[in-house]
């Protein structure tokens, strides 16, 4: 048994998380952040084959460079990288247990279809995020989708990822896991985000049926199946599955990328809708498609991607406010962002109206007895309420965009109503 190294870089080593083709993953401790980390060490650089060693080094640092530039809750975070005694290492967030979706690709260990849709919708959203930043993963498969203890999923292993608009050396050529390759990948053709969507479709098929759509021990035969054979009908293998799931698999695995989902957000939207129940708001039922359409129609969300809007829907909850009713503040001192989707509301202090708000306006509320200003509906209104702590779980890009739009709204409102309130203080007359 190999003895554990005492330290790698600045990180004391406390155990081994696992071993793979590229080397060993250790469990380290980050004393500055007071947390465990996963440290992947490349131990394949002493083969004596110069070409293999050069490629292994390139793959290793490609992962550090590519994944390190991505910050999404469903992508493994790269925290640091370096070299120790000639062996490169990458420091990543540590997920105890090291379980992956591969554990649920066997017929006797299949997850509920609803859970599969939840997991892969998150993966599709994460891929949409990566694709919009010019990154194609190229190796999406069950073993590269990690399961966190909190029930979340995270995409890992960007070793052979391809980056656009980058002047660094790219890792090109026929690379990936054959069973999950797209038709264009088997032909070493130019790749786009659609190749990851195809691979995610294969993962979806396998998680639902316990078997791959195409399989052969002969690589040439397997590649021919991928390029020419029709994708098996899910319902022929599992009659209990909703027909919508078969449509999603077929669309994700179209031979021609032009007929595939054009973005991960599109696929995430369809996956989320399969088992979604309508939001019940007062006497209204709002189905998931209508929820998305209502939010997309608001001007404040013009610059948001579809994937980011799905994150906001997941972070928020729908709330009706009947005419004349005051909006209840959150418990304790929690802060919430509120977006008015329909109706008219007004900011009041006692019986005095300070400002009118229209659909698309957003505002913040905090549970505090010292806060004398409240929100009152002038007619029946529909709101999206997003707690600050829930928004903090969204991607950095989603948080940044929302905070920017919220700040712009507040500044615009001050420019209009701030002067009126100041004049009111001076003249002691009602504000308009």
C-alpha positions in Angstrom: 0.0 0.0 0.0 1.4 3.4 -1.0 2.0 5.8 1.8 0.1 9.0 1.7 2.1 12.1 1.0 2.2 14.5 3.9 1.4 17.5 1.8 0.7 18.5 -1.8 1.5 22.2 -2.3 0.1 24.0 0.8 -2.6 21.3 1.4 -2.1 18.6 4.1 -3.3 15.2 2.8 -5.9 13.4 4.9 -6.9 10.5 2.6 -7.6 9.1 -0.8 -10.8 9.8 -2.7 -10.2 7.5 -5.6 -7.9 6.4 -8.5 -8.3 6.7 -12.2 -6.4 6.4 -15.5 -4.8 9.8 -15.1 -3.7 9.4 -11.5 -4.9 9.6 -7.9 -7.4 11.9 -6.3 -6.5 12.7 -2.7 -8.5 14.4 0.1 -6.7 17.4 1.3 -7.4 20.2 3.8 -7.4 23.9 2.9 -6.4 25.6 6.2 -7.2 29.1 4.9 -10.8 28.2 3.9 -11.2 25.6 6.6 -12.6 22.9 4.3 -11.7 19.6 2.7 -10.7 19.7 -1.0 -10.1 17.1 -3.7 -6.6 17.1 -5.2 -6.1 15.3 -8.5 -2.5 14.4 -9.1 -1.3 13.3 -12.5 1.0 10.3 -12.1 1.1 9.3 -15.8 4.1 11.5 -16.7 6.8 8.8 -16.2 5.8 6.4 -18.9 9.0 7.0 -20.9 6.8 7.8 -24.0 7.4 11.4 -24.7 4.3 11.9 -26.8 2.0 10.3 -24.2 3.6 12.3 -21.4 3.2 15.5 -23.4 -0.5 14.7 -24.1 -1.2 13.8 -20.5 0.2 17.1 -19.3 -1.8 19.0 -21.9 -5.0 17.2 -20.9 -4.4 17.9 -17.2 -3.8 21.6 -17.5 -6.6 21.9 -20.1 -9.0 20.8 -17.3 -7.5 23.3 -14.8 -7.6 26.2 -17.3 -11.1 25.4 -18.7 -13.1 24.4 -15.6 -11.3 27.0 -13.6 -12.9 29.7 -15.8 -16.4 28.4 -15.2 -18.5 29.2 -12.1 -21.8 27.4 -12.0 -23.5 25.5 -9.1 -23.7 22.3 -11.2 -20.1 22.3 -12.4 -17.3 21.1 -10.2 -15.3 24.2 -9.0 -11.5 24.2 -9.7 -9.9 26.1 -6.8 -6.1 25.9 -7.5 -3.5 24.1 -9.6 0.2 23.6 -9.5 3.1 21.1 -9.8 4.8 19.1 -7.1 8.0 17.1 -7.8 7.2 17.2 -11.5 3.6 15.9 -11.1 0.8 18.4 -11.9 -2.1 18.7 -9.5 -5.5 20.3 -9.6 -7.4 21.3 -6.4 -11.2 21.1 -6.7 -14.2 21.2 -4.4 -14.6 17.9 -2.5 -17.8 15.9 -2.7 -17.8 13.2 0.0 -18.7 9.7 -1.2 -17.5 10.2 -4.8 -20.7 8.8 -6.2 -21.7 9.4 -9.9 -24.7 8.7 -12.0 -22.9 5.6 -13.3 -24.2 3.9 -10.1 -27.8 4.3 -11.4 -27.3 2.9 -14.9 -28.1 -0.6 -13.9 -31.7 -1.9 -14.2 -32.0 -2.8 -10.5 -30.6 0.6 -9.4 -32.5 2.9 -11.6 -33.6 6.3 -10.2 -37.2 7.4 -10.4 -37.8 9.1 -13.8 -38.8 12.3 -12.1 -35.4 12.4 -10.3 -33.6 11.7 -13.6 -35.3 14.6 -15.2 -34.4 16.9 -12.3 -30.7 15.9 -12.4 -30.3 16.1 -16.2 -32.2 19.4 -16.4 -29.6 20.8 -14.1 -26.8 19.3 -16.2 -28.4 20.8 -19.4 -28.5 24.2 -17.7 -24.9 23.9 -16.7 -23.9 22.9 -20.2 -25.8 25.9 -21.6 -23.7 28.1 -19.3 -20.5 26.5 -20.5 -21.4 26.6 -24.2 -22.2 30.3 -24.0 -18.7 30.8 -22.7 -17.2 28.9 -25.6 -16.6 25.6 -23.8 -17.6 22.2 -25.2 -17.1 19.4 -22.7 -16.8 16.6 -25.3 -16.9 13.8 -22.7 -20.4 13.9 -21.1 -21.1 10.5 -19.6 -22.5 9.1 -16.3 -19.1 8.8 -14.6 -18.5 12.5 -15.2 -21.6 13.6 -13.4 -21.0 13.6 -9.7 -23.7 13.3 -7.0 -23.4 15.5 -4.0 -24.6 14.6 -0.6 -27.2 17.4 -0.7 -28.9 15.7 -3.7 -27.3 18.0 -6.3 -25.4 17.0 -9.4 -22.1 18.5 -10.7 -20.4 18.0 -14.1 -16.7 17.0 -13.7 -13.6 16.2 -15.8 -13.1 18.9 -18.4 -9.8 17.3 -19.5 -10.7 17.1 -23.2 -12.9 20.2 -23.3 -12.6 22.4 -26.4 -12.6 26.2 -26.1 -13.4 28.6 -28.8 -11.9 32.1 -29.1 -8.8 31.0 -27.1 -5.2 31.4 -28.2 -4.0 28.5 -26.1 -3.1 25.1 -27.6 -6.3 23.0 -28.0 -6.6 19.3 -27.3 -8.0 18.1 -30.7 -8.6 14.8 -32.4 -10.9 11.9 -31.9 -11.3 11.9 -28.1 -14.0 10.9 -25.7 -15.9 7.8 -24.7 -17.2 6.0 -27.8 -20.6 4.9 -26.4 -21.5 8.6 -25.7 -20.1 10.2 -28.8 -22.2 12.2 -31.2 -22.3 11.3 -34.9 -20.1 14.3 -35.7 -17.7 13.3 -33.0 -17.2 9.8 -34.4 -16.1 11.5 -37.7 -13.7 13.9 -36.1 -15.8 16.8 -37.5 -16.1 20.3 -36.1 -18.0 20.3 -32.8 -20.4 22.6 -31.1 -22.5 22.5 -27.9 -24.8 20.1 -29.8 -22.3 17.3 -29.3 -22.7 17.6 -25.5 -26.5 17.7 -25.9 -26.3 14.4 -27.9 -24.2 12.8 -25.2 -26.6 14.0 -22.5 -29.4 12.4 -24.5 -27.4 9.1 -24.3 -27.0 9.5 -20.6 -30.8 10.2 -20.3 -31.6 7.0 -22.3 -29.3 4.9 -20.1 -30.5 6.3 -16.8 -34.1 5.5 -17.8 -33.6 2.0 -19.3 -30.5 0.6 -17.7 -28.9 0.0 -21.1 -27.2 2.2 -23.8 -29.0 3.0 -27.0 -26.1 1.6 -29.1 -23.5 -1.0 -28.1 -20.9 -3.2 -29.8 -17.5 -4.5 -28.9 -16.3 -3.5 -32.4 -15.6 0.2 -32.5 -16.3 0.5 -36.3 -19.7 -1.2 -35.8 -20.6 1.0 -32.8 -19.7 4.2 -34.8 -21.8 3.0 -37.7 -24.8 2.5 -35.4 -24.4 6.0 -34.0 -24.2 7.5 -37.4 -27.0 5.5 -39.1 -29.3 3.5 -36.7 -32.5 4.9 -35.3 -32.6 5.6 -31.6 -34.7 2.9 -29.9 -38.1 3.9 -28.6 -38.0 4.4 -24.8 -41.6 3.2 -24.5 -40.7 -0.1 -26.1 -38.3 -0.7 -23.2 -40.4 0.9 -20.4 -44.1 1.4 -21.0 -44.5 3.3 -17.7 -42.5 6.3 -19.0 -44.3 9.5 -20.2 -44.3 9.9 -24.0 -42.6 13.3 -23.5 -39.4 11.6 -22.3 -39.2 9.7 -25.6 -39.6 12.9 -27.5 -36.8 14.5 -25.5 -34.4 11.6 -26.1 -35.2 11.6 -29.8 -34.6 15.4 -30.1 -31.4 15.3 -28.1 -30.0 12.4 -30.2 -30.9 13.6 -33.7 -28.2 12.6 -36.2 -28.0 16.1 -37.6 -27.1 18.8 -35.1 -29.4 21.3 -36.9 -32.4 19.2 -35.7 -31.2 18.7 -32.2 -31.9 21.0 -29.3 -30.2 24.2 -30.1 -29.2 24.9 -26.5 -29.0 23.2 -23.2 -31.6 25.6 -21.9 -34.2 24.2 -24.4 -33.5 20.7 -23.3 -33.7 21.8 -19.6 -37.0 23.4 -20.2 -38.5 20.3 -21.7 -37.1 18.1 -18.9 -38.4 20.4 -16.2 -41.9 20.3 -17.7 -42.3 16.5 -17.8 -43.3 16.1 -14.2 -43.8 19.8 -13.2 -47.1 20.6 -11.5 -48.7 24.0 -12.2 -48.1 26.8 -9.7 -51.3 27.4 -7.8 -51.6 31.1 -7.1 -54.9 32.1 -5.5 -57.5 30.6 -7.8 -55.0 30.4 -10.7 -53.1 27.5 -12.1 -50.0 28.5 -14.0 -48.3 25.7 -15.9 -44.5 25.7 -16.3 -44.6 26.9 -19.9 -46.8 29.8 -18.9 -44.6 30.6 -15.9 -41.6 30.9 -18.2 -43.5 33.0 -20.8 -44.8 35.4 -18.1 -41.3 36.1 -16.8 -39.7 36.3 -20.3 -42.2 39.0 -21.2 -41.0 41.3 -18.5 -38.5 44.0 -19.7 -36.3 43.6 -16.7 -35.4 40.1 -17.9 -34.5 41.0 -21.5 -30.8 40.3 -21.2 -31.3 37.0 -19.2 -30.6 33.7 -21.0 -33.3 31.1 -20.9 -31.2 29.0 -18.5 -30.8 32.0 -16.1 -34.6 32.5 -16.2 -35.1 28.9 -15.2 -32.8 29.4 -12.3 -34.9 32.4 -11.1 -38.1 30.4 -11.4 -36.5 27.6 -9.3 -35.3 30.1 -6.7 -38.6 32.0 -6.4 -42.2 31.3 -5.5 -45.4 32.7 -7.0 -47.6 34.9 -4.8 -51.0 36.5 -5.4 -51.9 39.9 -3.8 -55.6 40.7 -3.9 -56.8 44.3 -4.4 -56.3 46.4 -1.3 -54.1 43.8 0.5 -50.7 44.6 1.9 -47.7 42.4 1.1 -46.5 40.4 4.1 -42.8 40.9 4.9 -40.7 37.8 5.3 -40.1 36.3 8.7 -37.4 37.8 11.0 -35.0 40.1 9.0 -34.8 37.9 5.9 -34.6 39.9 2.6 -36.6 39.1 -0.5 -36.6 40.5 -4.0 -40.1 40.8 -5.5 -40.9 41.2 -9.2 -44.4 42.4 -10.1 -45.7 40.3 -13.0 -49.2 41.6 -13.4 -51.5 44.1 -11.8 -50.7 47.4 -10.1 -49.3 48.1 -6.6 -48.3 51.1 -4.7 -45.7 51.8 -2.0 -47.5 53.3 1.1 -46.6 54.7 4.4 -49.6 54.5 6.6 -52.5 55.8 4.4 -50.2 57.8 2.2 -49.1 56.6 -1.2 -45.5 57.2 -2.1 -45.0 55.5 -5.5 -46.9 53.4 -8.0 -45.3 50.2 -9.4 -46.2 48.5 -12.7 -45.6 45.1 -14.2 -41.8 44.5 -14.6 -40.9 46.6 -11.6 -39.0 45.0 -8.8 -38.5 45.9 -5.2 -37.0 44.5 -2.0 -38.7 43.8 1.4 -37.3 42.9 4.7 -39.0 41.7 7.8 -38.5 44.6 10.2 -40.8 46.5 12.6 -38.8 49.6 11.9 -39.8 49.5 8.2 -42.9 51.7 8.0 -43.3 51.5 4.2 -45.3 48.6 2.8 -46.6 47.4 -0.6 -50.4 47.5 -1.3 -52.2 46.1 -4.3 -54.4 48.6 -6.2 -55.9 45.6 -8.0 -55.4 41.9 -8.1 -51.6 41.4 -8.7 -49.3 38.5 -9.3 -45.7 38.5 -7.9 -42.6 36.5 -8.1 -40.9 36.4 -4.7 -37.2 35.4 -4.6 -35.5 35.1 -1.2 -32.0 36.4 -1.0 -30.7 33.1 0.3 -32.3 31.2 -2.6 -30.8 33.6 -5.2 -27.4 33.0 -3.6 -27.6 29.4 -4.9 -28.0 30.4 -8.5 -25.0 30.7 -10.9 -22.8 33.7 -10.6 -23.9 35.1 -14.0 -27.6 34.9 -12.9 -26.9 36.6 -9.6 -24.8 39.3 -11.3 -27.4 40.0 -14.0 -30.3 40.1 -11.4 -28.4 42.4 -9.0 -27.5 44.7 -11.8 -31.1 45.0 -13.1 -32.4 45.4 -9.5 -29.9 48.2 -8.9 -30.8 50.0 -12.2 -34.5 49.8 -11.2 -33.9 51.3 -7.8 -31.8 54.1 -9.4 -34.5 54.9 -11.9 -37.2 54.9 -9.2 -35.2 57.3 -7.1 -34.7 59.6 -10.0 -38.5 59.8 -10.5 -39.9 59.5 -7.0 -37.0 60.8 -4.9 -37.5 64.4 -6.1 -41.2 64.1 -5.5 -40.7 62.9 -1.9 -38.1 65.7 -1.2 -40.6 68.3 -2.5 -43.3 66.8 -0.3 -41.1 67.1 2.7 -40.4 70.8 1.9 -44.0 71.8 1.1 -45.8 69.3 3.4 -48.1 68.4 0.5 -49.1 64.9 -0.6 -46.6 63.3 -3.0 -47.8 62.4 -6.5 
